[in-house]
Amino acid sequence: MATINEKIDIVADRVTVFNIYVDRIDEWWPRQKTYRYSFAPATTEPDRILFEPREGGRLYERFADGSEYTIGSIEVYDPPSEIVYTWQAPEWPAPSTIRVRFLDSGDATTVIVEHSGLPDDETASGYAVGTAEILSVFAAFAEE
């Protein structure tokens, strides 16, 4: 199993940054950059990605044809400090875990992402690229 760590500073208060990450994920989530950030099958397009913001809630994607894919479930929901949720690609034997912490850092918020339990180093390498890209898109949206 492999782990990646990424962080970024966002010039906004911690409550705002946390709320945008969770409540507005569908607005800032990139659908296509270096990778296609969607679990939509080839037969349909991505529609929405959503958190159910509570412990035991889901992170899921809804597709244009109305079907859904549950990406993971929320294990820790502690606004505005932390959210921990599972993440599982369909071909993985077991879910991985994403822990996102939101820390006050002067006039900014430091967002730290730890993604553990990735199946192997090759997968971790790709997810490191993707996580950095997703965080940069998130930061640009949050700072608007």
N, C-alpha and C positions, 0 to 999 in steps of 0.2 A: 504494500500500500504506500501511496505517496501523498505528500502534502505540499501545497503552495501557499505563499503569503504575499499579499499586495497591500499597499496603503496609498492614500491620497489625502491631501488637505483641501478642504472646500471652504471658501469664504462665505460662511453663513452659520447661524447658530445651530446648536446640536438638535434641538427640538425640530426645527425646520428641516434639517438634513435627514433625520430619522423618518419624519412623516413623508417626505418626498420619496425616500427609498421604498417605503412600505406601501403607502396609500396611492402613490402616483406612478408605480412601477410601469404600468402600461403606457404612460406618456413618455418616459425617458428610455425604456428598454430598446436597444438597437435590434432591428430585425435582420440587418445585413451589414457587415463590415468585413473584416478579414475572414470571418466564418459566418455561416447562417445561424443566428441565435434563435432558433425555433426548433421545436420537435414536430412541426407539422409534416405529415406525410406528403409525398410527391403529388398526391391526388387532390390536395387542397392547400389553401394559403393560411398563414397565421392570422388570427383575429385579435385576441387579447391575451395578456399575461397578468395574473392577479394573485395577490396574497389574500388569504382569509386571516385578518390580523388578530390572532389569538393563539395561545398554546393549543396544539392539536389541529389548528387550521391548516389548510393546504396552500401550497404554491402550485398553481396549475396554469395550463395554457388552453385556451379555447380556440378552435379553428373555424374557418369560414363556413364549413359544412355543418357546424354545430357540435361536432365531437370535441372531446376534451382529453388532455393528457395530464395526469397528476405527476408533477415533477418531484414533489416532496411534501413533507409535513413540518410544521413549526414545532420545534422542541422547546425553545425558550423565547418568550416574548416579553421583553423588559424595556418599554419605551421610556426615555429616548436613548438608552444606553446600549442595548444589545438585542439582536435577533439571531437565533440559531435554527437552521432548517436543514432538512435532508435534500439531496439532489441525486436523482438517478436517471441516467440515460437508459433507454429500453434494452440495450445490449449488455448492460453491466450486470454482474451477478449479485451485487448488493449496493445499497445506497451509500453515497458519500455524505459528508457533513460540511455545511458552510456556516461559519461563525462570523458575524459582522458586528464590530464594536464601533461606537461613536464616542469620541473623546473630545472634550473641550481643549482647544489649543489657541489661546489668545482670542483673536477675532475670527478664528476659523474653527472648523471641526475636522479632526483627523478620523478618517474612516479606515479601519483595518479589517481586511478580509483574510480569513484562514479557511482554506478548503482542504479538508483532510479525508483520507479514505479513498483517494483516487486509485483506480485499478492498477496503474503502473506508471513508470517514469515517462513514457511516451505520451500517455494521456495527460499527465501532469504538465508536461511541457506545452502542449496545445492549450490547456486550460489556463496556464500562466499568461500566455499571450492574450487569450480571450478575456480573462479577468481584468487585466490592465486596460484593455480597450474599453470594456464595459464601464469600468470606473471612470475613465476619462470622459465618456459620453454622459454618465451620471453627474459628474462634477460640473460639466458645462451647462447641463440643464438646471441643476440646483443653484448655480450662480447667476442665472438669468434674472 
